[in-house]
Amino acid sequence: MSQASPYTGPVNSSAPVPSVVERLSAPRPGPVPFSVEFLPPKDADAEARMWRAVRVFERLDPAFVSLTYGAGGSTRDRTVRIAGQLATETTLVPVAHLTAVNHSIAELRSLVGAYADKGITNILALRGDPPGDPLGEWVKHPQGVSYAEELVELIGGLGQFHVGVASFPEGHHRAPDLDHDTRVLVSKLRTGAEYSVTQLFFDVDFYLRLRDRVAAADPEQGAKPIIPEILPITSLASVRRMVELSGSVLPASVEQRLIAAAGSGDQEDRAAVRAVGIDIATEMSQRLIAEGAPGLHFISLNFAKATCEVLDRLGVDTADALPLVSST
Ligand SMILES: Cc1cc2nc3c(=O)[nH]c(=O)nc-3n(C[C@H](O)[C@H](O)[C@H](O)COP(=O)(O)OP(=O)(O)OC[C@H]3O[C@@H](n4cnc5c(N)ncnc54)[C@H](O)[C@@H]3O)c2cc1C
């Protein structure tokens, strides 16, 4: 069984770019569609490493790849350039993240136009967090928008875009309660979002409850894909930091497994933590597949190896890609 497939996408052609929902529902080998998140790299070395990871994943034909948008627009030019290169220089279907922080509506329009110029029609519309302190006070740009829903509407009014939004299995940290959080997600979907990608989480029950809440609130919107985000943990210190910054929770049972692997030395035992992290990501993925998740969205942190190991254990044929994998 090979994941490699003939190129059928939009690169350097006038064929329409498939949407995320089309890519998720297209027939494909393997147990479940998967996709990969990249970050705008900070410097030339980091960018070279990111492209090595991109080329590894390209061999595995992910449903799509996403590129995050730096906090407060800090990586705007790099994000737009790299998203454009993903669209024009690879066989991948890119999803560009776009956040509202620090941008006027005029700037947001021009960013959407810059993405469109590069052939990018899949956009993940987000409000974004305050730069510096993601949990700090959110301040609207005086000529900007207040909520992601307005961004969904704005993008929808600018052309034939396919828009996704964020969803939060544990509820967004600023939402007063889960009912409010569900109403916000349903509202973003009713405004035109075609799917959502979740915040990272480590208890599959949170994902299942989110799915149930949306289906109960609005069956039509509940039928849209809720794509779970998976982080193969490779460091206890960094997962603690990521969880804290995202406003989610590392369940005690997961943390205990990682602490036991980390050992009691001054430095955590990275190899042991990594092995447990791959186990946890594999177990979560298996359960999500069994529960009918529409795809798995892997946070790669611009490395390929950990995600490839999880995919391999899920039954994806990684033989073409693994020889290219170098580190973490
Ligand atoms: C998959 C994913 C990808 C991400 N990518 C990025 C990225 O690339 N760059 C980045 O900077 N950040 C990113 N983030 C982080 C995201 O920007 C933050 O989590 C942000 O705090 C919330 O964004 P949102 O789009 O969900 O906002 P919104 O949906 O606008 O919600 C923000 C808050 O406002 C509340 N709210 C929404 N609408 C209303 C309303 N009408 N009335 C009252 N309250 C309302 C919500 O309950 C919530 O508490 C990502 C998050 C996820 C899950």
The ligand as a Gaussian input file, in Angstrom:
#p B3LYP/6-31G(d) Opt

LIG

0 1
 C       -6.013000      25.243000      15.066000
 C       -5.522000      26.563000      15.607000
 C       -4.619000      27.319000      14.882000
 C       -4.139000      28.531000      15.378000
 N       -3.239000      29.256000      14.637000
 C       -2.808000      30.455000      15.089000
 C       -1.900000      31.240000      14.315000
 O       -1.511000      30.846000      13.211000
 N       -1.469000      32.423000      14.810000
 C       -1.902000      32.886000      16.033000
 O       -1.489000      33.995000      16.442000
 N       -2.793000      32.188000      16.792000
 C       -3.239000      30.974000      16.344000
 N       -4.135000      30.243000      17.107000
 C       -4.548000      30.741000      18.408000
 C       -5.876000      31.544000      18.327000
 O       -5.649000      32.727000      17.572000
 C       -6.289000      31.851000      19.756000
 O       -6.669000      30.670000      20.405000
 C       -7.312000      32.936000      19.949000
 O       -7.345000      33.274000      21.347000
 C       -8.734000      32.534000      19.589000
 O       -8.895000      32.586000      18.260000
 P      -10.339000      32.271000      17.602000
 O      -10.138000      32.387000      16.165000
 O      -10.920000      31.050000      18.167000
 O      -11.181000      33.552000      18.151000
 P      -12.730000      33.805000      18.304000
 O      -13.570000      32.764000      17.692000
 O      -12.956000      35.219000      17.897000
 O      -12.899000      33.695000      19.905000
 C      -12.103000      34.475000      20.764000
 C      -12.822000      34.660000      22.099000
 O      -13.936000      35.542000      21.907000
 C      -15.150000      34.894000      22.257000
 N      -16.131000      35.289000      21.250000
 C      -16.093000      34.986000      19.936000
 N      -17.134000      35.572000      19.291000
 C      -17.828000      36.244000      20.225000
 C      -18.989000      37.078000      20.195000
 N      -19.653000      37.291000      19.049000
 N      -19.429000      37.638000      21.360000
 C      -18.769000      37.426000      22.522000
 N      -17.648000      36.660000      22.614000
 C      -17.183000      36.072000      21.481000
 C      -14.843000      33.406000      22.230000
 O      -15.649000      32.670000      23.139000
 C      -13.389000      33.367000      22.674000
 O      -13.304000      33.417000      24.075000
 C       -4.609000      29.016000      16.642000
 C       -5.527000      28.245000      17.378000
 C       -5.991000      27.033000      16.864000
 C       -6.949000      26.218000      17.678000

